[in-house]
Amino acid sequence: MKHYKFQQIRVRVNAPGASVRFTAETDKQYDVIRGLYISIADERLQPSSTIGLKVNGQEVFDDAHEIRLLTCGNQVAPNEKFFLFEEHLEAAGSSIEGRFTDGANVVEHAYPYDAKVYLWLTKSEVQK
């Protein structure tokens, strides 16, 4: 079995300014949430969009955390796109709660769209 997994959480945004709550549970076979990346297909939708995130009820990002601080464009290598957590965030079946708020930057034909939250999960023995 691999020592890592990229777990995807899809958040469906139906209208400009929509605030969408999402929940998930991390894969029980992995111990640590090493990093996070947020993908939005149209980069024009990133400005002013925010995310809040809790792991097992502990706040990681408040609801006003800007998406553009957690994402990057195509010019960045795939293995460097993730925001890495310095603190230990438990995976192993942890509950994930979040709120994605669209920045209301109306882009013609953009809605609905999916924001994808990727969690980089690892086994603790490879965490360094």
N, C-alpha and C positions, 0 to 999 in steps of 0.2 A: 504494500500500500504506500502511496505517496506520503511525504512528510508535510505536505501543504495542500490547501484547497482554496479556490476563489469562489466564495459563496455569493450568489447574486440575489438581490432583493429588488423587484420591480415596483416602481411607484407610478401609477397612472394619473396624469394631470389632464383634466378635461377642459379647463377654461383659464383665461388669464386671471392671475391673482388667487387661484385656488390654493387652499391649505389642506393637505392630505396627510392623515395619520396612517402609519404603517407599523406592523408588528411582524416579528419572525423569531425563529429559534435557531441558534447556531448548531452546526453539525456536532453531534456528541463524540465523534471520533477524534476531534482536534481540541487541543487544550487552550490555545492562546489566539486572541485577535491581534495580529501583528500590525495590520494597516487597513486603510480605507481609501476607496477611490469612488468618485461619483461621475457618471457618464451621462451627458445630455447630448443627443445627436446634433442639435443646432446650437452652436456656441452663442448665438444672439439671445438665447433664452437664459443664459447664466447670470448676467448682471441683475442684481437685486434679489435673486432667488436665494432662499435660506433653508437651512436644515437644523433640526434639533435631534439629538440622539442620546438614548440611555441604554446602558447595558446592566441587566439585573437591577433596574431601578436607580442606578448611579448615573448622574448626568455626565456625559462626555462632552457634548456640545449643547449650548443653550439654543432655544428655538430661533434666535436671530443670527446664527453663525452663517456667514456668506459662503455659498457654494464655490465661488471663484477662488477661495482660499484652499479648497480641497480638491481641485480638479486642474487639469492642464490640457493643452492642445496636442495635436498630432505630431508636433515637432519634438516631443519628449519620448524617449525610448520606453517601451512597454514596462520594463522592469524597474523604471524610475518614477512611474506615475503615482504610486501610492503614498498617501500621508501615513507616516510610520508613527505608531504610538510609543512614547518613551516609557509610559507606565504599563504594568501588567494588566491586561484586560482578559478576564476569564472567558473562554469559549465553552466547550464541553456541555452543550445544551443550554447555554445562557439565553435569557429572553432579551430581545431587541425591541425597543420602542422608539419611534421617531415621528417627526412631523416635517414634511417637505412643503415649502410655500413658494409658489411661482412668483417671480418678480414682476409680473404683469407687464412685461415688455412684449406687447402684442406684435407678433410676427405672422404675416399672412400665411395661412394654411398650416400653422404649427400645431394647432390643437386638434385632437388630443395628442399627447406624446408620453413616452415612458422615460422617467429618470431612473437610472440603474445605479444602485448602491452596491458596491463590491466590497466584501469583507475578505481580507487575506488571513486565512486560518492556518496555524501551524501546530505541530506537535512540540511540546515544551523542550524535548531533548535537542531540537535543532534551532531553538530560539537563541540568538546571540547578538 
